Amino acid sequence: MLTKILILTLLAFILVSLFGALAMLVRNDDQGKRERVVKALTVRIALSMGLFLLLMAGFYFGLLPSPRA
């Protein structure tokens, strides 16, 4: 149950970072905001990679059931 909460929390943070970058991109006026967009997208990529690694570890160690076709 804790792993599901952690996965959903990471997904929520990924979406917040993505839409935050989108909002900054739309209001892009100066160089400082462009750097913030890059930082927000970097955070999103890092969170996505962390979630992927968490899912892979969960499947490997049996914390998450493997999907069946």
PQR file of N, CA, C, O and H, with PARSE charges and radii, in Angstrom:
ATOM      1  N   MET A   1       0.823  -1.192   0.000 -0.4000 1.5000
ATOM      2  CA  MET A   1       0.000   0.000   0.000 -0.0000 2.0000
ATOM      3  C   MET A   1       0.873   1.264   0.000  0.5500 1.7000
ATOM      4  O   MET A   1       0.551   2.260  -0.648 -0.5500 1.4000
ATOM      5  N   LEU A   2       1.971   1.194   0.736 -0.4000 1.5000
ATOM      6  CA  LEU A   2       2.880   2.337   0.790 -0.0000 2.0000
ATOM      7  C   LEU A   2       3.499   2.614  -0.575  0.5500 1.7000
ATOM      8  O   LEU A   2       3.705   3.768  -0.949 -0.5500 1.4000
ATOM      9  H   LEU A   2       2.232   0.385   1.262  0.4000 1.0000
ATOM     10  N   THR A   3       3.794   1.542  -1.317 -0.4000 1.5000
ATOM     11  CA  THR A   3       4.381   1.741  -2.650 -0.0000 2.0000
ATOM     12  C   THR A   3       3.383   2.409  -3.590  0.5500 1.7000
ATOM     13  O   THR A   3       3.775   3.236  -4.414 -0.5500 1.4000
ATOM     14  H   THR A   3       3.626   0.604  -1.013  0.4000 1.0000
ATOM     15  N   LYS A   4       2.117   2.069  -3.483 -0.4000 1.5000
ATOM     16  CA  LYS A   4       1.104   2.699  -4.336 -0.0000 2.0000
ATOM     17  C   LYS A   4       0.965   4.189  -4.020  0.5500 1.7000
ATOM     18  O   LYS A   4       0.805   5.011  -4.923 -0.5500 1.4000
ATOM     19  H   LYS A   4       1.799   1.397  -2.814  0.4000 1.0000
ATOM     20  N   ILE A   5       1.028   4.523  -2.750 -0.4000 1.5000
ATOM     21  CA  ILE A   5       0.950   5.932  -2.353 -0.0000 2.0000
ATOM     22  C   ILE A   5       2.171   6.687  -2.857  0.5500 1.7000
ATOM     23  O   ILE A   5       2.053   7.819  -3.327 -0.5500 1.4000
ATOM     24  H   ILE A   5       1.158   3.856  -2.017  0.4000 1.0000
ATOM     25  N   LEU A   6       3.344   6.066  -2.760 -0.4000 1.5000
ATOM     26  CA  LEU A   6       4.573   6.686  -3.250 -0.0000 2.0000
ATOM     27  C   LEU A   6       4.521   6.888  -4.766  0.5500 1.7000
ATOM     28  O   LEU A   6       4.939   7.932  -5.266 -0.5500 1.4000
ATOM     29  H   LEU A   6       3.439   5.147  -2.378  0.4000 1.0000
ATOM     30  N   ILE A   7       4.016   5.904  -5.492 -0.4000 1.5000
ATOM     31  CA  ILE A   7       3.894   6.018  -6.947 -0.0000 2.0000
ATOM     32  C   ILE A   7       2.938   7.137  -7.319  0.5500 1.7000
ATOM     33  O   ILE A   7       3.249   7.947  -8.193 -0.5500 1.4000
ATOM     34  H   ILE A   7       3.677   5.055  -5.086  0.4000 1.0000
ATOM     35  N   LEU A   8       1.801   7.197  -6.685 -0.4000 1.5000
ATOM     36  CA  LEU A   8       0.828   8.251  -6.985 -0.0000 2.0000
ATOM     37  C   LEU A   8       1.357   9.633  -6.615  0.5500 1.7000
ATOM     38  O   LEU A   8       1.086  10.610  -7.312 -0.5500 1.4000
ATOM     39  H   LEU A   8       1.549   6.540  -5.976  0.4000 1.0000
ATOM     40  N   THR A   9       2.105   9.715  -5.525 -0.4000 1.5000
ATOM     41  CA  THR A   9       2.705  10.988  -5.130 -0.0000 2.0000
ATOM     42  C   THR A   9       3.730  11.452  -6.160  0.5500 1.7000
ATOM     43  O   THR A   9       3.764  12.626  -6.528 -0.5500 1.4000
ATOM     44  H   THR A   9       2.325   8.921  -4.959  0.4000 1.0000
ATOM     45  N   LEU A  10       4.559  10.530  -6.619 -0.4000 1.5000
ATOM     46  CA  LEU A  10       5.540  10.883  -7.645 -0.0000 2.0000
ATOM     47  C   LEU A  10       4.858  11.308  -8.938  0.5500 1.7000
ATOM     48  O   LEU A  10       5.300  12.259  -9.582 -0.5500 1.4000
ATOM     49  H   LEU A  10       4.532   9.576  -6.320  0.4000 1.0000
ATOM     50  N   LEU A  11       3.794  10.623  -9.326 -0.4000 1.5000
ATOM     51  CA  LEU A  11       3.046  11.025 -10.518 -0.0000 2.0000
ATOM     52  C   LEU A  11       2.461  12.425 -10.361  0.5500 1.7000
ATOM     53  O   LEU A  11       2.466  13.213 -11.307 -0.5500 1.4000
ATOM     54  H   LEU A  11       3.434   9.851  -8.803  0.4000 1.0000
ATOM     55  N   ALA A  12       1.961  12.732  -9.176 -0.4000 1.5000
ATOM     56  CA  ALA A  12       1.410  14.064  -8.930 -0.0000 2.0000
ATOM     57  C   ALA A  12       2.507  15.122  -9.026  0.5500 1.7000
ATOM     58  O   ALA A  12       2.290  16.180  -9.617 -0.5500 1.4000
ATOM     59  H   ALA A  12       1.957  12.092  -8.408  0.4000 1.0000
ATOM     60  N   PHE A  13       3.680  14.853  -8.456 -0.4000 1.5000
ATOM     61  CA  PHE A  13       4.792  15.807  -8.543 -0.0000 2.0000
ATOM     62  C   PHE A  13       5.256  15.995  -9.983  0.5500 1.7000
ATOM     63  O   PHE A  13       5.623  17.102 -10.378 -0.5500 1.4000
ATOM     64  H   PHE A  13       3.857  13.994  -7.976  0.4000 1.0000
ATOM     65  N   ILE A  14       5.240  14.921 -10.767 -0.4000 1.5000
ATOM     66  CA  ILE A  14       5.623  15.013 -12.176 -0.0000 2.0000
ATOM     67  C   ILE A  14       4.653  15.924 -12.919  0.5500 1.7000
ATOM     68  O   ILE A  14       5.073  16.779 -13.699 -0.5500 1.4000
ATOM     69  H   ILE A  14       4.941  14.022 -10.445  0.4000 1.0000
ATOM     70  N   LEU A  15       3.371  15.746 -12.681 -0.4000 1.5000
ATOM     71  CA  LEU A  15       2.370  16.593 -13.344 -0.0000 2.0000
ATOM     72  C   LEU A  15       2.467  18.049 -12.900  0.5500 1.7000
ATOM     73  O   LEU A  15       2.328  18.957 -13.719 -0.5500 1.4000
ATOM     74  H   LEU A  15       3.029  15.052 -12.047  0.4000 1.0000
ATOM     75  N   VAL A  16       2.701  18.276 -11.619 -0.4000 1.5000
ATOM     76  CA  VAL A  16       2.848  19.654 -11.131 -0.0000 2.0000
ATOM     77  C   VAL A  16       4.054  20.318 -11.776  0.5500 1.7000
ATOM     78  O   VAL A  16       3.984  21.480 -12.176 -0.5500 1.4000
ATOM     79  H   VAL A  16       2.814  17.539 -10.953  0.4000 1.0000
ATOM     80  N   SER A  17       5.153  19.591 -11.878 -0.4000 1.5000
ATOM     81  CA  SER A  17       6.347  20.147 -12.503 -0.0000 2.0000
ATOM     82  C   SER A  17       6.118  20.426 -13.981  0.5500 1.7000
ATOM     83  O   SER A  17       6.560  21.453 -14.497 -0.5500 1.4000
ATOM     84  H   SER A  17       5.209  18.647 -11.553  0.4000 1.0000
ATOM     85  N   LEU A  18       5.432  19.523 -14.662 -0.4000 1.5000
ATOM     86  CA  LEU A  18       5.161  19.696 -16.084 -0.0000 2.0000
ATOM     87  C   LEU A  18       4.278  20.912 -16.348  0.5500 1.7000
ATOM     88  O   LEU A  18       4.579  21.719 -17.227 -0.5500 1.4000
ATOM     89  H   LEU A  18       5.072  18.689 -14.244  0.4000 1.0000
ATOM     90  N   PHE A  19       3.200  21.044 -15.597 -0.4000 1.5000
ATOM     91  CA  PHE A  19       2.306  22.176 -15.811 -0.0000 2.0000
ATOM     92  C   PHE A  19       2.896  23.484 -15.293  0.5500 1.7000
ATOM     93  O   PHE A  19       2.568  24.558 -15.798 -0.5500 1.4000
ATOM     94  H   PHE A  19       2.955  20.388 -14.882  0.4000 1.0000
ATOM     95  N   GLY A  20       3.760  23.398 -14.296 -0.4000 1.5000
ATOM     96  CA  GLY A  20       4.477  24.590 -13.856 -0.0000 2.0000
ATOM     97  C   GLY A  20       5.406  25.108 -14.941  0.5500 1.7000
ATOM     98  O   GLY A  20       5.496  26.314 -15.170 -0.5500 1.4000
ATOM     99  H   GLY A  20       4.027  22.525 -13.886  0.4000 1.0000
ATOM    100  N   ALA A  21       6.098  24.189 -15.608 -0.4000 1.5000
ATOM    101  CA  ALA A  21       6.970  24.586 -16.715 -0.0000 2.0000
ATOM    102  C   ALA A  21       6.152  25.158 -17.862  0.5500 1.7000
ATOM    103  O   ALA A  21       6.573  26.118 -18.506 -0.5500 1.4000
ATOM    104  H   ALA A  21       6.025  23.209 -15.422  0.4000 1.0000
ATOM    105  N   LEU A  22       4.995  24.579 -18.119 -0.4000 1.5000
ATOM    106  CA  LEU A  22       4.130  25.093 -19.179 -0.0000 2.0000
ATOM    107  C   LEU A  22       3.663  26.503 -18.865  0.5500 1.7000
ATOM    108  O   LEU A  22       3.646  27.361 -19.749 -0.5500 1.4000
ATOM    109  H   LEU A  22       4.653  23.799 -17.595  0.4000 1.0000
ATOM    110  N   ALA A  23       3.288  26.752 -17.631 -0.4000 1.5000
ATOM    111  CA  ALA A  23       2.839  28.087 -17.242 -0.0000 2.0000
ATOM    112  C   ALA A  23       3.974  29.099 -17.372  0.5500 1.7000
ATOM    113  O   ALA A  23       3.754  30.222 -17.826 -0.5500 1.4000
ATOM    114  H   ALA A  23       3.302  26.055 -16.914  0.4000 1.0000
ATOM    115  N   MET A  24       5.179  28.712 -16.978 -0.4000 1.5000
ATOM    116  CA  MET A  24       6.321  29.624 -17.117 -0.0000 2.0000
ATOM    117  C   MET A  24       6.675  29.847 -18.579  0.5500 1.7000
ATOM    118  O   MET A  24       7.114  30.934 -18.955 -0.5500 1.4000
ATOM    119  H   MET A  24       5.358  27.800 -16.609  0.4000 1.0000
ATOM    120  N   LEU A  25       6.488  28.823 -19.404 -0.4000 1.5000
ATOM    121  CA  LEU A  25       6.794  28.938 -20.827 -0.0000 2.0000
ATOM    122  C   LEU A  25       5.828  29.888 -21.518  0.5500 1.7000
ATOM    123  O   LEU A  25       6.227  30.652 -22.397 -0.5500 1.4000
ATOM    124  H   LEU A  25       6.132  27.940 -19.099  0.4000 1.0000
ATOM    125  N   VAL A  26       4.562  29.843 -21.126 -0.4000 1.5000
ATOM    126  CA  VAL A  26       3.558  30.731 -21.717 -0.0000 2.0000
ATOM    127  C   VAL A  26       3.832  32.175 -21.325  0.5500 1.7000
ATOM    128  O   VAL A  26       3.645  33.079 -22.139 -0.5500 1.4000
ATOM    129  H   VAL A  26       4.238  29.222 -20.412  0.4000 1.0000
ATOM    130  N   ARG A  27       4.270  32.406 -20.098 -0.4000 1.5000
ATOM    131  CA  ARG A  27       4.544  33.763 -19.613 -0.0000 2.0000
ATOM    132  C   ARG A  27       6.009  34.148 -19.805  0.5500 1.7000
ATOM    133  O   ARG A  27       6.528  34.991 -19.073 -0.5500 1.4000
ATOM    134  H   ARG A  27       4.422  31.672 -19.437  0.4000 1.0000
ATOM    135  N   ASN A  28       6.669  33.548 -20.767 -0.4000 1.5000
ATOM    136  CA  ASN A  28       8.105  33.736 -20.959 -0.0000 2.0000
ATOM    137  C   ASN A  28       8.410  35.143 -21.463  0.5500 1.7000
ATOM    138  O   ASN A  28       8.064  35.488 -22.592 -0.5500 1.4000
ATOM    139  H   ASN A  28       6.248  32.863 -21.361  0.4000 1.0000
ATOM    140  N   ASP A  29       9.058  35.954 -20.630 -0.4000 1.5000
ATOM    141  CA  ASP A  29       9.420  37.319 -20.993 -0.0000 2.0000
ATOM    142  C   ASP A  29      10.922  37.561 -21.000  0.5500 1.7000
ATOM    143  O   ASP A  29      11.428  38.305 -21.841 -0.5500 1.4000
ATOM    144  H   ASP A  29       9.339  35.674 -19.713  0.4000 1.0000
ATOM    145  N   ASP A  30      11.626  36.947 -20.082 -0.4000 1.5000
ATOM    146  CA  ASP A  30      13.057  37.236 -19.973 -0.0000 2.0000
ATOM    147  C   ASP A  30      13.860  35.949 -19.802  0.5500 1.7000
ATOM    148  O   ASP A  30      13.296  34.856 -19.750 -0.5500 1.4000
ATOM    149  H   ASP A  30      11.215  36.343 -19.399  0.4000 1.0000
ATOM    150  N   GLN A  31      15.163  36.090 -19.716 -0.4000 1.5000
ATOM    151  CA  GLN A  31      16.069  34.948 -19.622 -0.0000 2.0000
ATOM    152  C   GLN A  31      15.901  34.187 -18.302  0.5500 1.7000
ATOM    153  O   GLN A  31      16.069  32.968 -18.269 -0.5500 1.4000
ATOM    154  H   GLN A  31      15.621  36.978 -19.758  0.4000 1.0000
ATOM    155  N   GLY A  32      15.575  34.886 -17.229 -0.4000 1.5000
ATOM    156  CA  GLY A  32      15.399  34.237 -15.931 -0.0000 2.0000
ATOM    157  C   GLY A  32      14.268  33.222 -15.942  0.5500 1.7000
ATOM    158  O   GLY A  32      14.382  32.155 -15.338 -0.5500 1.4000
ATOM    159  H   GLY A  32      15.438  35.876 -17.256  0.4000 1.0000
ATOM    160  N   LYS A  33      13.198  33.544 -16.613 -0.4000 1.5000
ATOM    161  CA  LYS A  33      12.077  32.604 -16.692 -0.0000 2.0000
ATOM    162  C   LYS A  33      12.420  31.401 -17.556  0.5500 1.7000
ATOM    163  O   LYS A  33      11.957  30.291 -17.291 -0.5500 1.4000
ATOM    164  H   LYS A  33      13.106  34.410 -17.104  0.4000 1.0000
ATOM    165  N   ARG A  34      13.232  31.617 -18.590 -0.4000 1.5000
ATOM    166  CA  ARG A  34      13.655  30.491 -19.427 -0.0000 2.0000
ATOM    167  C   ARG A  34      14.479  29.506 -18.615  0.5500 1.7000
ATOM    168  O   ARG A  34      14.338  28.293 -18.768 -0.5500 1.4000
ATOM    169  H   ARG A  34      13.608  32.518 -18.805  0.4000 1.0000
ATOM    170  N   GLU A  35      15.335  30.029 -17.757 -0.4000 1.5000
ATOM    171  CA  GLU A  35      16.131  29.145 -16.908 -0.0000 2.0000
ATOM    172  C   GLU A  35      15.242  28.385 -15.933  0.5500 1.7000
ATOM    173  O   GLU A  35      15.515  27.223 -15.630 -0.5500 1.4000
ATOM    174  H   GLU A  35      15.450  31.014 -17.633  0.4000 1.0000
ATOM    175  N   ARG A  36      14.194  29.013 -15.441 -0.4000 1.5000
ATOM    176  CA  ARG A  36      13.266  28.323 -14.539 -0.0000 2.0000
ATOM    177  C   ARG A  36      12.514  27.219 -15.273  0.5500 1.7000
ATOM    178  O   ARG A  36      12.231  26.171 -14.692 -0.5500 1.4000
ATOM    179  H   ARG A  36      13.972  29.956 -15.687  0.4000 1.0000
ATOM    180  N   VAL A  37      12.186  27.443 -16.548 -0.4000 1.5000
ATOM    181  CA  VAL A  37      11.515  26.410 -17.348 -0.0000 2.0000
ATOM    182  C   VAL A  37      12.437  25.204 -17.490  0.5500 1.7000
ATOM    183  O   VAL A  37      12.001  24.064 -17.328 -0.5500 1.4000
ATOM    184  H   VAL A  37      12.416  28.294 -17.020  0.4000 1.0000
ATOM    185  N   VAL A  38      13.693  25.448 -17.789 -0.4000 1.5000
ATOM    186  CA  VAL A  38      14.658  24.356 -17.935 -0.0000 2.0000
ATOM    187  C   VAL A  38      14.816  23.597 -16.625  0.5500 1.7000
ATOM    188  O   VAL A  38      14.883  22.368 -16.626 -0.5500 1.4000
ATOM    189  H   VAL A  38      14.047  26.374 -17.920  0.4000 1.0000
ATOM    190  N   LYS A  39      14.876  24.317 -15.510 -0.4000 1.5000
ATOM    191  CA  LYS A  39      15.001  23.658 -14.204 -0.0000 2.0000
ATOM    192  C   LYS A  39      13.758  22.824 -13.890  0.5500 1.7000
ATOM    193  O   LYS A  39      13.873  21.714 -13.372 -0.5500 1.4000
ATOM    194  H   LYS A  39      14.821  25.315 -15.510  0.4000 1.0000
ATOM    195  N   ALA A  40      12.567  23.353 -14.199 -0.4000 1.5000
ATOM    196  CA  ALA A  40      11.331  22.614 -13.943 -0.0000 2.0000
ATOM    197  C   ALA A  40      11.264  21.345 -14.793  0.5500 1.7000
ATOM    198  O   ALA A  40      10.824  20.299 -14.315 -0.5500 1.4000
ATOM    199  H   ALA A  40      12.474  24.256 -14.620  0.4000 1.0000
ATOM    200  N   LEU A  41      11.694  21.433 -16.039 -0.4000 1.5000
ATOM    201  CA  LEU A  41      11.694  20.246 -16.894 -0.0000 2.0000
ATOM    202  C   LEU A  41      12.763  19.253 -16.462  0.5500 1.7000
ATOM    203  O   LEU A  41      12.575  18.044 -16.604 -0.5500 1.4000
ATOM    204  H   LEU A  41      12.051  22.283 -16.427  0.4000 1.0000
ATOM    205  N   THR A  42      13.871  19.739 -15.943 -0.4000 1.5000
ATOM    206  CA  THR A  42      14.901  18.854 -15.419 -0.0000 2.0000
ATOM    207  C   THR A  42      14.387  18.093 -14.197  0.5500 1.7000
ATOM    208  O   THR A  42      14.655  16.902 -14.041 -0.5500 1.4000
ATOM    209  H   THR A  42      14.024  20.721 -15.828  0.4000 1.0000
ATOM    210  N   VAL A  43      13.652  18.784 -13.342 -0.4000 1.5000
ATOM    211  CA  VAL A  43      13.049  18.123 -12.176 -0.0000 2.0000
ATOM    212  C   VAL A  43      12.053  17.065 -12.634  0.5500 1.7000
ATOM    213  O   VAL A  43      11.989  15.980 -12.057 -0.5500 1.4000
ATOM    214  H   VAL A  43      13.434  19.752 -13.469  0.4000 1.0000
ATOM    215  N   ARG A  44      11.275  17.377 -13.671 -0.4000 1.5000
ATOM    216  CA  ARG A  44      10.296  16.410 -14.176 -0.0000 2.0000
ATOM    217  C   ARG A  44      10.996  15.170 -14.716  0.5500 1.7000
ATOM    218  O   ARG A  44      10.553  14.050 -14.462 -0.5500 1.4000
ATOM    219  H   ARG A  44      11.327  18.259 -14.139  0.4000 1.0000
ATOM    220  N   ILE A  45      12.072  15.354 -15.448 -0.4000 1.5000
ATOM    221  CA  ILE A  45      12.800  14.210 -15.989 -0.0000 2.0000
ATOM    222  C   ILE A  45      13.399  13.374 -14.865  0.5500 1.7000
ATOM    223  O   ILE A  45      13.348  12.145 -14.911 -0.5500 1.4000
ATOM    224  H   ILE A  45      12.433  16.264 -15.653  0.4000 1.0000
ATOM    225  N   ALA A  46      13.959  14.023 -13.868 -0.4000 1.5000
ATOM    226  CA  ALA A  46      14.539  13.294 -12.730 -0.0000 2.0000
ATOM    227  C   ALA A  46      13.465  12.506 -11.982  0.5500 1.7000
ATOM    228  O   ALA A  46      13.687  11.355 -11.605 -0.5500 1.4000
ATOM    229  H   ALA A  46      14.000  15.021 -13.831  0.4000 1.0000
ATOM    230  N   LEU A  47      12.312  13.117 -11.770 -0.4000 1.5000
ATOM    231  CA  LEU A  47      11.220  12.406 -11.092 -0.0000 2.0000
ATOM    232  C   LEU A  47      10.714  11.238 -11.935  0.5500 1.7000
ATOM    233  O   LEU A  47      10.400  10.177 -11.396 -0.5500 1.4000
ATOM    234  H   LEU A  47      12.131  14.051 -12.077  0.4000 1.0000
ATOM    235  N   SER A  48      10.634  11.424 -13.230 -0.4000 1.5000
ATOM    236  CA  SER A  48      10.181  10.343 -14.108 -0.0000 2.0000
ATOM    237  C   SER A  48      11.160   9.181 -14.089  0.5500 1.7000
ATOM    238  O   SER A  48      10.748   8.022 -14.046 -0.5500 1.4000
ATOM    239  H   SER A  48      10.889  12.286 -13.667  0.4000 1.0000
ATOM    240  N   MET A  49      12.443   9.479 -14.120 -0.4000 1.5000
ATOM    241  CA  MET A  49      13.433   8.410 -14.053 -0.0000 2.0000
ATOM    242  C   MET A  49      13.393   7.705 -12.695  0.5500 1.7000
ATOM    243  O   MET A  49      13.526   6.484 -12.615 -0.5500 1.4000
ATOM    244  H   MET A  49      12.777  10.421 -14.154  0.4000 1.0000
ATOM    245  N   GLY A  50      13.209   8.485 -11.638 -0.4000 1.5000
ATOM    246  CA  GLY A  50      13.088   7.879 -10.315 -0.0000 2.0000
ATOM    247  C   GLY A  50      11.881   6.968 -10.209  0.5500 1.7000
ATOM    248  O   GLY A  50      11.957   5.891  -9.618 -0.5500 1.4000
ATOM    249  H   GLY A  50      13.100   9.477 -11.703  0.4000 1.0000
ATOM    250  N   LEU A  51      10.766   7.400 -10.784 -0.4000 1.5000
ATOM    251  CA  LEU A  51       9.562   6.567 -10.773 -0.0000 2.0000
ATOM    252  C   LEU A  51       9.789   5.295 -11.570  0.5500 1.7000
ATOM    253  O   LEU A  51       9.389   4.215 -11.138 -0.5500 1.4000
ATOM    254  H   LEU A  51      10.704   8.275 -11.264  0.4000 1.0000
ATOM    255  N   PHE A  52      10.423   5.408 -12.720 -0.4000 1.5000
ATOM    256  CA  PHE A  52      10.724   4.228 -13.536 -0.0000 2.0000
ATOM    257  C   PHE A  52      11.593   3.248 -12.763  0.5500 1.7000
ATOM    258  O   PHE A  52      11.320   2.048 -12.753 -0.5500 1.4000
ATOM    259  H   PHE A  52      10.748   6.286 -13.071  0.4000 1.0000
ATOM    260  N   LEU A  53      12.638   3.753 -12.115 -0.4000 1.5000
ATOM    261  CA  LEU A  53      13.510   2.873 -11.337 -0.0000 2.0000
ATOM    262  C   LEU A  53      12.775   2.255 -10.150  0.5500 1.7000
ATOM    263  O   LEU A  53      13.004   1.095  -9.809 -0.5500 1.4000
ATOM    264  H   LEU A  53      12.860   4.728 -12.123  0.4000 1.0000
ATOM    265  N   LEU A  54      11.903   3.021  -9.529 -0.4000 1.5000
ATOM    266  CA  LEU A  54      11.097   2.487  -8.425 -0.0000 2.0000
ATOM    267  C   LEU A  54      10.185   1.360  -8.905  0.5500 1.7000
ATOM    268  O   LEU A  54      10.052   0.338  -8.232 -0.5500 1.4000
ATOM    269  H   LEU A  54      11.717   3.963  -9.805  0.4000 1.0000
ATOM    270  N   LEU A  55       9.564   1.545 -10.053 -0.4000 1.5000
ATOM    271  CA  LEU A  55       8.700   0.497 -10.604 -0.0000 2.0000
ATOM    272  C   LEU A  55       9.502  -0.744 -10.969  0.5500 1.7000
ATOM    273  O   LEU A  55       9.078  -1.867 -10.697 -0.5500 1.4000
ATOM    274  H   LEU A  55       9.672   2.376 -10.599  0.4000 1.0000
ATOM    275  N   MET A  56      10.656  -0.539 -11.580 -0.4000 1.5000
ATOM    276  CA  MET A  56      11.492  -1.690 -11.935 -0.0000 2.0000
ATOM    277  C   MET A  56      11.941  -2.445 -10.683  0.5500 1.7000
ATOM    278  O   MET A  56      11.925  -3.676 -10.663 -0.5500 1.4000
ATOM    279  H   MET A  56      11.000   0.374 -11.800  0.4000 1.0000
ATOM    280  N   ALA A  57      12.339  -1.720  -9.648 -0.4000 1.5000
ATOM    281  CA  ALA A  57      12.751  -2.369  -8.405 -0.0000 2.0000
ATOM    282  C   ALA A  57      11.566  -3.074  -7.745  0.5500 1.7000
ATOM    283  O   ALA A  57      11.711  -4.168  -7.199 -0.5500 1.4000
ATOM    284  H   ALA A  57      12.352  -0.720  -9.664  0.4000 1.0000
ATOM    285  N   GLY A  58      10.400  -2.444  -7.800 -0.4000 1.5000
ATOM    286  CA  GLY A  58       9.212  -3.070  -7.221 -0.0000 2.0000
ATOM    287  C   GLY A  58       8.853  -4.372  -7.897  0.5500 1.7000
ATOM    288  O   GLY A  58       8.474  -5.335  -7.230 -0.5500 1.4000
ATOM    289  H   GLY A  58      10.282  -1.555  -8.244  0.4000 1.0000
ATOM    290  N   PHE A  59       8.969  -4.418  -9.223 -0.4000 1.5000
ATOM    291  CA  PHE A  59       8.705  -5.665  -9.942 -0.0000 2.0000
ATOM    292  C   PHE A  59       9.783  -6.705  -9.654  0.5500 1.7000
ATOM    293  O   PHE A  59       9.480  -7.886  -9.484 -0.5500 1.4000
ATOM    294  H   PHE A  59       9.277  -3.636  -9.765  0.4000 1.0000
ATOM    295  N   TYR A  60      11.024  -6.274  -9.599 -0.4000 1.5000
ATOM    296  CA  TYR A  60      12.128  -7.196  -9.376 -0.0000 2.0000
ATOM    297  C   TYR A  60      12.064  -7.840  -7.983  0.5500 1.7000
ATOM    298  O   TYR A  60      12.256  -9.048  -7.847 -0.5500 1.4000
ATOM    299  H   TYR A  60      11.270  -5.314  -9.736  0.4000 1.0000
ATOM    300  N   PHE A  61      11.795  -7.039  -6.964 -0.4000 1.5000
ATOM    301  CA  PHE A  61      11.767  -7.545  -5.602 -0.0000 2.0000
ATOM    302  C   PHE A  61      10.405  -8.100  -5.186  0.5500 1.7000
ATOM    303  O   PHE A  61      10.250  -8.576  -4.061 -0.5500 1.4000
ATOM    304  H   PHE A  61      11.639  -6.057  -7.075  0.4000 1.0000
ATOM    305  N   GLY A  62       9.433  -8.044  -6.070 -0.4000 1.5000
ATOM    306  CA  GLY A  62       8.128  -8.627  -5.783 -0.0000 2.0000
ATOM    307  C   GLY A  62       7.208  -7.752  -4.953  0.5500 1.7000
ATOM    308  O   GLY A  62       6.204  -8.235  -4.428 -0.5500 1.4000
ATOM    309  H   GLY A  62       9.559  -7.657  -6.984  0.4000 1.0000
ATOM    310  N   LEU A  63       7.532  -6.477  -4.825 -0.4000 1.5000
ATOM    311  CA  LEU A  63       6.653  -5.581  -4.091 -0.0000 2.0000
ATOM    312  C   LEU A  63       5.410  -5.219  -4.897  0.5500 1.7000
ATOM    313  O   LEU A  63       4.353  -4.921  -4.343 -0.5500 1.4000
ATOM    314  H   LEU A  63       8.348  -6.085  -5.251  0.4000 1.0000
ATOM    315  N   LEU A  64       5.564  -5.253  -6.213 -0.4000 1.5000
ATOM    316  CA  LEU A  64       4.448  -4.999  -7.122 -0.0000 2.0000
ATOM    317  C   LEU A  64       4.210  -6.243  -7.964  0.5500 1.7000
ATOM    318  O   LEU A  64       5.165  -6.863  -8.433 -0.5500 1.4000
ATOM    319  H   LEU A  64       6.423  -5.495  -6.663  0.4000 1.0000
ATOM    320  N   PRO A  65       2.962  -6.613  -8.159 -0.5600 1.5000
ATOM    321  CA  PRO A  65       2.722  -7.793  -8.997  0.2800 2.0000
ATOM    322  C   PRO A  65       3.014  -7.466 -10.469  0.5500 1.7000
ATOM    323  O   PRO A  65       2.716  -6.367 -10.937 -0.5500 1.4000
ATOM    324  N   SER A  66       3.588  -8.414 -11.176 -0.4000 1.5000
ATOM    325  CA  SER A  66       3.895  -8.170 -12.584 -0.0000 2.0000
ATOM    326  C   SER A  66       2.594  -8.242 -13.393  0.5500 1.7000
ATOM    327  O   SER A  66       1.727  -9.073 -13.122 -0.5500 1.4000
ATOM    328  H   SER A  66       3.830  -9.306 -10.795  0.4000 1.0000
ATOM    329  N   PRO A  67       2.473  -7.357 -14.389 -0.5600 1.5000
ATOM    330  CA  PRO A  67       1.249  -7.366 -15.213  0.2800 2.0000
ATOM    331  C   PRO A  67       1.207  -8.614 -16.079  0.5500 1.7000
ATOM    332  O   PRO A  67       2.221  -9.072 -16.604 -0.5500 1.4000
ATOM    333  N   ARG A  68       0.017  -9.138 -16.207 -0.4000 1.5000
ATOM    334  CA  ARG A  68      -0.150 -10.356 -17.013 -0.0000 2.0000
ATOM    335  C   ARG A  68      -1.052 -10.035 -18.187  0.5500 1.7000
ATOM    336  O   ARG A  68      -2.029  -9.298 -18.058 -0.5500 1.4000
ATOM    337  H   ARG A  68      -0.807  -8.765 -15.781  0.4000 1.0000
ATOM    338  N   ALA A  69      -0.716 -10.588 -19.308 -0.4000 1.5000
ATOM    339  CA  ALA A  69      -1.488 -10.334 -20.539 -0.0000 2.0000
ATOM    340  C   ALA A  69      -2.756 -11.150 -20.583  0.5500 1.7000
ATOM    341  O   ALA A  69      -3.518 -11.056 -21.545 -0.5500 1.4000
ATOM    342  H   ALA A  69       0.078 -11.187 -19.413  0.4000 1.0000
TER
END
